Amino acid sequence: MLTTPRCLPATAGPPARTRPEGRVPGALRALGALGALGALWNVARRTVPVVLAAVVVPVVMAPVPAARADDVRDSQREVLRTLDLPAAWRISEGRGVTVAVLDSGVDRDHRDLVGSVTEGKDFTAGANPPGVSPLRLHGTYMASLIAGHGHGPGGADGVIGVAPRARVLSVRVILEDEEPGFREFNTAERYENVVARGIRHAVDRGADVINMSISKELATREERSAIRYAISKGVVLVAAAGNEGAEEPDAGGHAPYSYPAAFPGVVSVAATDRGLRRASFSNRNPSVLVAAPGVDILGAGPGDEYWVGRGTSQATALVSGVVALIKAKYPKMSPVLVVQAITEGATRRPAGGYDTGTGFGVVNATRALAAAARISRHTLTAEGAGGHDPARPLGLPVEPVRVVHRDRDRITLYGGVAVAAGFGAVVSLIALAVFVGRTRPPEAFEEPGPGPAAAPWP
């Protein structure tokens, strides 16, 4: 979903907030306008919550009739075609891969996700009053885009995710705006490092991919260390680039950086519009690696509902699904090689090969799998005493740095002697050449005179 207010800096007292990248405040109470409201009637099951851009005009809609069985899948067709998924599914469907969704929780009973979701730890526990159940709006939406398997005969109805055979590990690290504990969660110090703890928990529970459709303004040492830990275990991390692209750029022409997307080693995902250009809200800065569709994206909501929204959240979930396809086919492929396959297989590359709006281009699942097939033969990693433990901060050196002090006066003296010696050698060579030239006999330089006539042949 799209655009909640961004996380506040963790400087003056309260910790940095972590929120869905992007939800509109009051999404349960109001609906976003799509321009043409008639488009909603084809994707709704009951009352359809629709979340759009950061700036929307809330409207209230009456309940709508049940949609035809294939309406949801028809509404996904454009995204499936953009990612070239029908061809990719002939190679991989994500079977055997676990994608951790660090979010607001997932409705494991949704008919398009049932049987595919495992509930991990809730790192927000205690923020809501006793007896209040999580809403699980944003997390269910993201999980369905990653691993929705549909329902009905052959799974032909409902939401189909990018990796429909993958499993989801739900790790709750954020609250929805509407939950009563939202303020407590975003002000209490004990929740400051929930993202870092969630990453480590996901890794230790066997996640192959970690989806983070969340955003905060400031990085922490604990998050950086957790990300290094995940990468060291072969886990690929994917995060939203952020939804502040429509704001005034900084002096370098960039929109704000967003964490955890801006951490080195994390796949930072931007959003494209229907024309596969950078969506106006999508952040643009050098952390962006690739892009994916992020406008009018249909997904599942709690209670067998369906949602339509836009944001870098949705684009991130789609890319996480593509990563799951690669990891299912090549489970031993290291994160850096998976990232290389994704960037190599991207389409709609910007002029020059890269820009800060869409990175290396729009992700294409079939091309990424083809690139992975070529790359999979190269799986060597650096080993030895010079390697760095990813779980340790880089700021702590393994051993003291040895400083060598040199005598400048002695260096000057020795340098002068070396120059004088070289000059003397040159002078000696010149003198030797002159001496040799003067001592040679004169006749050695005379032209030979005419000799006696040769006797005639007999």
C-alpha positions as CSV (number, residue, x, y, z in Angstrom):
1,M,0.0,0.0,0.0
2,L,1.0,3.5,-0.2
3,T,2.4,6.2,1.9
4,T,2.1,6.6,5.6
5,P,4.1,9.5,7.0
6,R,7.8,8.7,7.0
7,C,9.7,7.7,10.1
8,L,10.9,10.4,12.3
9,P,14.6,10.7,13.1
10,A,15.7,8.9,16.2
11,T,17.6,11.9,17.5
12,A,15.7,14.0,20.0
13,G,14.4,11.3,22.4
14,P,12.0,8.9,20.6
15,P,13.4,6.2,18.3
16,A,13.1,6.3,14.6
17,R,9.7,5.2,13.5
18,T,9.3,2.3,11.1
19,R,6.1,2.2,9.1
20,P,4.7,0.5,6.0
21,E,6.2,2.1,2.9
22,G,3.4,3.6,2.2
23,R,-0.1,3.6,3.6
24,V,-2.5,6.4,3.9
25,P,-3.6,7.3,7.4
26,G,-7.1,6.1,8.0
27,A,-7.1,3.5,5.3
28,L,-9.8,1.5,7.1
29,R,-12.0,4.5,7.3
30,A,-11.7,6.0,3.8
31,L,-11.0,5.0,0.3
32,G,-8.7,6.6,-2.3
33,A,-10.0,7.9,-5.6
34,L,-8.8,6.0,-8.7
35,G,-9.9,8.7,-11.1
36,A,-12.4,6.3,-12.7
37,L,-14.2,4.7,-9.9
38,G,-15.8,2.2,-12.2
39,A,-12.5,0.3,-12.4
40,L,-13.0,-0.8,-8.8
41,W,-16.2,-2.7,-9.5
42,N,-14.2,-5.4,-11.3
43,V,-11.9,-6.2,-8.4
44,A,-14.0,-5.9,-5.3
45,R,-15.4,-8.8,-3.3
46,R,-17.1,-6.8,-0.6
47,T,-16.3,-3.2,0.4
48,V,-12.9,-2.7,-1.2
49,P,-10.3,-0.6,0.6
50,V,-8.4,1.2,-2.1
51,V,-5.2,3.0,-1.2
52,L,-3.4,5.2,-3.7
53,A,-0.8,8.0,-3.5
54,A,0.5,10.0,-0.6
55,V,-1.9,12.8,-1.5
56,V,-5.4,11.4,-2.0
57,V,-8.9,12.7,-1.6
58,P,-10.7,10.3,0.8
59,V,-14.1,9.2,-0.4
60,V,-16.6,6.7,1.0
61,M,-18.0,4.0,-1.2
62,A,-21.0,1.8,-0.6
63,P,-20.5,-2.0,-0.6
64,V,-20.1,-3.4,-4.1
65,P,-21.4,-6.6,-5.6
66,A,-19.3,-9.7,-5.6
67,A,-16.9,-9.8,-8.5
68,R,-16.8,-12.6,-11.1
69,A,-14.4,-15.4,-10.4
70,D,-11.8,-14.3,-12.8
71,D,-12.0,-10.5,-12.2
72,V,-9.1,-10.4,-9.8
73,R,-6.7,-12.4,-12.0
74,D,-7.7,-10.3,-15.0
75,S,-6.8,-7.2,-13.1
76,Q,-3.3,-8.6,-12.5
77,R,-2.7,-9.5,-16.1
78,E,-0.7,-6.3,-17.0
79,V,1.7,-6.8,-14.1
80,L,2.2,-10.5,-14.9
81,R,3.0,-9.6,-18.5
82,T,5.4,-6.8,-17.5
83,L,7.4,-9.2,-15.3
84,D,7.1,-11.9,-18.0
85,L,5.9,-14.4,-15.4
86,P,4.0,-16.9,-17.5
87,A,7.3,-17.9,-19.2
88,A,9.3,-17.7,-16.0
89,W,6.9,-20.1,-14.2
90,R,7.9,-22.8,-16.7
91,I,11.3,-22.6,-15.1
92,S,10.6,-21.9,-11.4
93,E,7.6,-21.2,-9.2
94,G,9.5,-20.6,-6.0
95,R,9.0,-24.1,-4.5
96,G,11.1,-24.7,-1.5
97,V,12.0,-21.1,-0.8
98,T,10.9,-19.1,2.3
99,V,10.3,-15.4,2.0
100,A,10.3,-13.5,5.3
101,V,7.8,-10.6,5.2
102,L,8.9,-8.1,7.8
103,D,5.7,-6.1,8.1
104,S,2.5,-5.6,10.0
105,G,1.6,-9.3,10.0
106,V,-0.1,-11.6,7.5
107,D,-3.6,-13.1,7.5
108,R,-2.7,-16.8,7.1
109,D,-6.3,-17.7,6.6
110,H,-6.8,-15.6,3.4
111,R,-8.0,-18.1,0.8
112,D,-5.2,-17.0,-1.6
113,L,-2.5,-17.6,1.1
114,V,-3.9,-20.4,3.2
115,G,-1.3,-23.2,3.8
116,S,1.6,-21.0,2.7
117,V,2.2,-18.8,5.8
118,T,4.1,-19.5,9.0
119,E,3.9,-17.0,11.8
120,G,7.2,-15.9,13.2
121,K,7.8,-13.6,16.2
122,D,5.8,-10.5,16.9
123,F,8.4,-7.8,17.8
124,T,5.6,-5.3,18.5
125,A,4.1,-7.3,21.4
126,G,3.0,-5.1,24.2
127,A,2.3,-2.0,22.1
128,N,-1.4,-2.7,21.6
129,P,-3.6,-3.0,24.7
130,P,-4.3,-6.6,25.9
131,G,-6.9,-8.4,23.8
132,V,-6.4,-6.3,20.7
133,S,-5.7,-8.4,17.6
134,P,-3.3,-7.1,14.8
135,L,-5.0,-5.7,11.7
136,R,-2.4,-7.3,9.3
137,L,-3.4,-5.0,6.4
138,H,-0.1,-4.1,4.8
139,G,1.6,-7.3,5.5
140,T,-1.2,-9.4,3.9
141,Y,-1.1,-7.2,0.9
142,M,2.6,-7.7,0.4
143,A,2.6,-11.4,1.1
144,S,0.0,-12.0,-1.6
145,L,2.1,-10.2,-4.2
146,I,5.0,-12.4,-3.3
147,A,3.4,-15.9,-2.8
148,G,-0.3,-15.7,-3.4
149,H,-1.5,-19.0,-4.9
150,G,-5.1,-18.2,-5.8
151,H,-8.0,-20.4,-5.0
152,G,-10.6,-22.4,-6.7
153,P,-10.1,-25.1,-9.3
154,G,-6.5,-25.1,-10.3
155,G,-5.9,-21.9,-8.3
156,A,-7.3,-20.0,-11.2
157,D,-9.2,-17.4,-9.1
158,G,-7.9,-14.7,-6.8
159,V,-4.4,-13.3,-6.4
160,I,-1.5,-15.1,-7.9
161,G,1.9,-14.0,-6.5
162,V,5.2,-13.9,-8.4
163,A,6.4,-17.1,-6.6
164,P,3.1,-19.0,-6.0
165,R,4.9,-22.0,-4.5
166,A,7.1,-20.1,-2.1
167,R,6.4,-20.0,1.6
168,V,5.9,-16.9,3.7
169,L,7.4,-16.3,7.2
170,S,5.5,-13.5,8.8
171,V,7.6,-11.4,11.1
172,R,5.7,-8.5,12.7
173,V,7.9,-5.4,13.1
174,I,5.4,-2.5,12.5
175,L,1.9,-1.5,13.5
176,E,-0.8,-0.1,11.2
177,D,-1.7,3.5,11.8
178,E,-5.2,2.5,12.9
179,E,-4.0,0.2,15.7
180,P,-4.4,1.7,19.2
181,G,-0.8,0.9,20.1
182,F,0.6,2.8,17.2
183,R,1.8,5.8,19.2
184,E,3.3,3.6,22.0
185,F,5.2,1.6,19.4
186,N,6.6,4.7,17.8
187,T,7.7,6.4,21.0
188,A,8.9,3.6,23.3
189,E,12.6,3.0,23.3
190,R,12.2,-0.8,23.6
191,Y,10.9,-0.9,20.0
192,E,13.8,1.0,18.5
193,N,15.7,-1.9,16.9
194,V,12.7,-4.2,16.0
195,V,13.8,-4.3,12.3
196,A,17.3,-5.5,13.2
197,R,15.9,-8.1,15.6
198,G,13.4,-9.1,12.9
199,I,16.1,-9.6,10.3
200,R,18.1,-11.9,12.6
201,H,15.0,-13.8,13.6
202,A,14.1,-14.4,9.9
203,V,17.6,-15.6,9.1
204,D,17.6,-18.0,12.1
205,R,14.2,-19.3,11.1
206,G,15.6,-20.3,7.6
207,A,14.5,-17.4,5.4
208,D,16.0,-17.3,1.9
209,V,14.7,-13.9,1.1
210,I,13.6,-11.0,3.3
211,N,11.1,-8.5,2.0
212,M,11.0,-5.1,3.8
213,S,8.3,-2.9,2.3
214,I,9.1,-0.5,5.2
215,S,10.9,2.8,5.5
216,K,12.7,4.9,8.1
217,E,14.9,8.0,7.8
218,L,17.9,7.0,9.9
219,A,20.1,3.9,10.0
220,T,21.3,2.2,13.2
221,R,24.4,0.2,13.9
222,E,22.2,-2.8,14.9
223,E,20.4,-2.8,11.5
224,R,23.7,-2.6,9.6
225,S,25.1,-5.5,11.6
226,A,21.9,-7.6,11.1
227,I,22.0,-7.0,7.3
228,R,25.7,-8.1,7.2
229,Y,24.7,-11.2,9.2
230,A,21.9,-12.0,6.8
231,I,24.1,-11.7,3.7
232,S,26.8,-13.8,5.3
233,K,24.1,-16.6,5.6
234,G,23.2,-16.3,1.9
235,V,20.0,-14.4,2.4
236,V,18.9,-11.8,-0.1
237,L,17.3,-8.6,1.3
238,V,14.9,-6.5,-0.7
239,A,13.6,-3.1,0.5
240,A,11.5,-0.2,-0.6
241,A,13.3,2.9,-2.0
242,G,10.6,5.2,-0.5
243,N,7.7,7.3,-1.6
244,E,9.1,10.9,-1.3
245,G,10.1,11.3,-4.9
246,A,7.6,14.1,-5.5
247,E,9.2,16.3,-2.8
248,E,11.8,19.0,-3.6
249,P,15.1,17.3,-4.5
250,D,18.3,18.1,-2.5
251,A,21.3,19.9,-4.0
252,G,22.3,16.8,-5.8
253,G,18.9,16.3,-7.4
254,H,18.0,13.3,-5.2
255,A,15.0,12.5,-3.1
256,P,15.7,11.4,0.5
257,Y,17.4,8.2,1.2
258,S,15.3,5.5,2.9
259,Y,16.5,2.7,5.2
260,P,16.9,-0.2,5.2
261,A,16.9,0.2,1.4
262,A,19.9,2.4,1.3
263,F,22.2,0.0,3.2
264,P,24.9,-1.6,1.0
265,G,24.0,-5.1,0.0
266,V,20.2,-4.4,0.1
267,V,18.2,-4.5,-3.2
268,S,16.6,-1.0,-3.2
269,V,13.5,-1.0,-5.4
270,A,11.8,2.0,-7.1
271,A,8.3,2.0,-8.5
272,T,7.3,2.6,-12.1
273,D,3.9,3.8,-13.5
274,R,1.9,2.1,-16.2
275,G,4.2,3.4,-18.9
276,L,7.2,1.8,-17.0
277,R,8.6,5.3,-16.2
278,R,9.6,6.3,-12.7
279,A,6.4,6.9,-10.7
280,S,6.2,10.5,-9.5
281,F,6.2,9.4,-5.8
282,S,9.2,7.0,-6.1
283,N,12.4,8.1,-4.6
284,R,15.4,8.8,-6.8
285,N,18.9,8.5,-5.4
286,P,22.0,6.3,-6.0
287,S,20.7,3.6,-3.7
288,V,18.1,2.6,-6.3
289,L,19.1,-0.7,-7.9
290,V,16.1,-1.8,-10.0
291,A,12.4,-0.9,-10.5
292,A,9.1,-2.8,-10.8
293,P,5.4,-1.8,-11.4
294,G,4.1,0.2,-8.4
295,V,0.8,1.9,-9.6
296,D,-2.6,0.4,-9.4
297,I,-1.4,-3.0,-8.1
298,L,-4.0,-5.4,-6.9
299,G,-3.4,-7.6,-3.9
300,A,-5.1,-9.4,-1.0
301,G,-6.3,-7.9,2.2
302,P,-7.4,-9.5,5.5
303,G,-10.7,-11.4,5.5
304,D,-10.6,-12.4,1.8
305,E,-10.7,-8.9,0.6
306,Y,-8.7,-7.4,-2.3
307,W,-6.9,-4.1,-2.4
308,V,-5.6,-1.8,-5.1
309,G,-2.8,0.6,-4.3
310,R,0.5,2.1,-5.4
311,G,3.9,2.6,-3.9
312,T,7.4,1.3,-3.7
313,S,6.0,-1.3,-1.2
314,Q,4.2,-3.1,-4.0
315,A,7.2,-2.9,-6.3
316,T,9.4,-4.3,-3.6
317,A,7.2,-7.3,-3.0
318,L,7.2,-8.1,-6.7
319,V,11.0,-8.0,-6.8
320,S,11.2,-10.3,-3.8
321,G,9.1,-12.8,-5.7
322,V,11.5,-12.7,-8.6
323,V,14.4,-13.3,-6.1
324,A,12.4,-16.3,-4.8
325,L,12.1,-17.8,-8.3
326,I,15.9,-17.5,-8.7
327,K,16.7,-19.0,-5.2
328,A,14.4,-21.9,-5.9
329,K,16.2,-22.8,-9.1
330,Y,19.7,-22.0,-7.8
331,P,19.5,-22.4,-4.0
332,K,23.3,-22.1,-3.5
333,M,23.6,-18.9,-5.5
334,S,25.1,-16.1,-3.3
335,P,23.2,-12.9,-2.7
336,V,25.6,-10.8,-4.8
337,L,25.2,-13.2,-7.8
338,V,21.4,-13.1,-7.4
339,V,21.5,-9.4,-7.5
340,Q,23.7,-9.5,-10.6
341,A,21.2,-11.8,-12.4
342,I,18.4,-9.4,-11.6
343,T,20.2,-6.3,-12.9
344,E,21.5,-8.1,-15.9
345,G,18.0,-9.3,-16.8
346,A,16.4,-5.9,-16.4
347,T,14.5,-4.4,-19.3
348,R,13.7,-0.7,-20.2
349,R,17.3,0.2,-19.3
350,P,17.8,4.0,-18.9
351,A,20.1,5.8,-21.3
352,G,23.6,5.2,-20.3
353,G,22.6,1.9,-18.5
354,Y,21.7,3.4,-15.1
355,D,19.9,6.3,-13.5
356,T,18.8,7.1,-10.0
357,G,15.1,6.9,-10.9
358,T,14.8,3.3,-12.0
359,G,18.3,2.0,-11.4
360,F,19.4,-0.6,-14.0
361,G,15.8,-0.9,-15.3
362,V,12.6,-2.8,-14.8
363,V,12.9,-6.4,-13.4
364,N,12.0,-9.2,-15.8
365,A,11.6,-12.6,-14.2
366,T,12.4,-14.7,-17.3
367,R,15.5,-12.7,-18.3
368,A,16.7,-12.8,-14.7
369,L,16.4,-16.6,-14.6
370,A,18.3,-16.8,-17.9
371,A,21.0,-14.6,-16.5
372,A,21.1,-16.7,-13.3
373,A,21.6,-19.9,-15.4
374,R,24.7,-18.3,-16.9
375,I,26.0,-16.9,-13.6
376,S,25.3,-20.0,-11.5
377,R,28.5,-21.7,-12.7
378,H,30.5,-19.0,-10.9
379,T,29.9,-19.5,-7.2
380,L,33.4,-19.0,-5.6
381,T,33.6,-16.7,-2.6
382,A,36.5,-15.1,-0.9
383,E,37.9,-17.0,2.1
384,G,40.9,-16.8,4.4
385,A,42.3,-14.7,7.2
386,G,41.7,-11.4,5.4
387,G,37.9,-11.9,5.5
388,H,35.7,-9.8,7.7
389,D,33.1,-11.3,10.1
390,P,29.8,-9.8,8.7
391,A,28.3,-9.9,12.2
392,R,30.9,-7.5,13.5
393,P,30.8,-3.7,12.9
394,L,33.3,-2.6,10.4
395,G,34.4,0.2,12.8
396,L,36.2,-2.4,15.1
397,P,39.5,-3.4,13.4
398,V,40.7,-7.0,13.9
399,E,44.1,-5.9,15.0
400,P,45.9,-2.5,15.6
401,V,47.3,-0.7,12.5
402,R,51.1,-0.6,12.6
403,V,52.5,2.9,12.0
404,V,56.0,3.2,10.5
405,H,57.9,6.5,11.3
406,R,60.6,7.5,8.8
407,D,63.6,9.9,9.3
408,R,63.1,12.7,6.8
409,D,66.6,14.0,7.2
410,R,68.1,10.6,6.4
411,I,65.8,10.2,3.5
412,T,66.9,13.6,2.1
413,L,70.6,12.6,2.5
414,Y,70.3,9.2,0.9
415,G,68.3,10.8,-1.9
416,G,71.0,13.3,-2.6
417,V,73.7,10.6,-2.6
418,A,71.7,8.6,-5.1
419,V,71.2,11.6,-7.4
420,A,74.9,12.5,-7.3
421,A,75.9,8.9,-8.0
422,G,73.6,8.8,-11.0
423,F,75.0,12.0,-12.3
424,G,78.6,10.7,-11.9
425,A,77.7,7.5,-13.8
426,V,76.4,9.5,-16.7
427,V,79.5,11.8,-16.8
428,S,81.8,8.7,-16.7
429,L,80.0,7.1,-19.7
430,I,80.3,10.3,-21.7
431,A,84.1,10.5,-20.9
432,L,84.6,6.9,-21.8
433,A,82.9,7.4,-25.2
434,V,85.1,10.4,-26.0
435,F,88.3,8.6,-25.0
436,V,87.5,5.5,-27.2
437,G,86.8,7.7,-30.2
438,R,90.2,9.5,-29.9
439,T,92.3,6.4,-29.6
440,R,91.1,4.6,-32.7
441,P,93.7,4.5,-35.7
442,P,93.0,7.1,-38.5
443,E,93.0,4.5,-41.2
444,A,89.9,3.0,-39.6
445,F,88.0,6.0,-40.9
446,E,89.7,6.3,-44.4
447,E,87.9,5.3,-47.6
448,P,89.6,2.4,-49.3
449,G,91.7,3.4,-52.4
450,P,91.5,1.7,-55.8
451,G,93.4,-1.6,-55.8
452,P,95.4,-3.3,-58.6
453,A,93.4,-4.4,-61.7
454,A,92.2,-7.8,-61.5
455,A,93.9,-10.3,-63.8
456,P,91.8,-11.4,-66.7
457,W,90.4,-14.9,-66.6
458,P,92.6,-17.4,-68.5
